[in-house]
């Protein structure tokens, strides 16, 4: 599929930082239909599931556009540790080892949708115990899905009003000719779950006014945090006041969730990945004399 220039900018697809053998016991493959018996590897979405005993919440993380599961793995591990929560990270089509060669708005949102459906329908995790978190471009799919389901919470880090509004920051009135994508300013009014917005004041890529405006438009319980020294790509774990402390204050992570995650064995089957190569293919087929 040929992408327009804007989609290429939104989803630049960095070189893969992991492979099919990375993160044993954490890297899983989930068919879009949630049925492995009727799906091919090309229909599966790679996810990374980090479990935490006794966790009350499951955080579904939708990463920024120049990350993949490998690049955000340490961040997700730290979130699990500091928040005492399960973390389920989503991969975009064409990123890392995910099938496809391109990504755009609809396909990114579909991948995130697979993750939340897997969490609720397969892992049996309650909607009100799922926190959806998106960073930068990931706030687009996150807001879209939060307008569809009533999650336990929504966290938006460095969000934008819409792609057209963001382009207007760079090219002015010419942005009116760009097809709209991720209309967060419209969808945020449909979000019913508690919403935490974090946007650094030194963000020069997505000005802080975008996050502030989304906070004003949101009608659910909400909180806006704007760290003075935080930039767009600042390490969110550099200072607990950037993300961890606001999340702890806004959501109640204390207490025993009382539920254990039961992950089906098929989710760990590497044969659900197009990158899987059977060991037998590496073995000599006979002696040449």
C-alpha positions, 0 to 999 in steps of 0.5 A: 500500500502506497502511503501519502507523505503525511502518513510516512512522517507520522509512522516512520518505522525505525529499524527493528530492535528485537526479534521473534526470540526476544523477551521470552515469556513476555512476547506474545502473538494475538490474531486480530480475530482472537482465534488462532485456529482460523488465523495466519501469521500475517493476521497476528499482532505482536504484544508484550505482556509484563505481568505483576502479581496481585496487580489491580490494573492492567495498563495498555501502552501505545508507544510513540512513532519512533519506538517499537516494542524493543525500544519501549520494553525497559520503560514498560518494565519500570512502569510495572515496577513503580505502579505495581500494574500489569503492562500490555504494550502494542506494536504497530503494523510494519514495526519491529516484527509485526506483519506489514510494510507500512502503517497509517491511522486506521491500521495503528488503531486496529492493532491497539483495538486487538490489544484491548479486546485480548485483555478483556475477552481473552484475559478476562480483565474488567474494562474498569480495571484497564488503563489505556495509555498513549504517548505522542502519536499513540494518543490518537489510537488511545483517544479513539478507543477511549471514546468507544469503551469506558476504561478504568482510565485514559493517560495521554502523554504529549497529545495533539488536537488532531493531525491537521491542527498539528500540521498547522503549527508548521505549515499554517493555512496549507494544513487545510489541504491535509486529510484529517487524522486522529481528530482527538479534539472531537473524540475527547468529548466522548471519553467517559473514563477518568483522563490524565493528560501530561504535557511538558512545557518545553515540548517544541514538537507538539506545543503544550497548548494542544494538551491544555486544550484537550483537557479543557474539552474533556468532560470526565474527571480529569487532571492536567500535569505540565512539568516545566522542564519536560520536552517531547522526548524526555525520559518519563522516568527521569523524574517521578513527577513527570508521570509516575507520581501523577498516575499514582495520585490520579488512580488508586493503584493500592490494594490487591486486584485479587485476579491472576492473569491466565494467558492461553498457551497459543499466545506464546506460539512463535509460529504465529509470527511471519518471522518464525523459522523452524529449527529444522530449516537450519539443520544440514540436509545430508552430507555432500561427498 
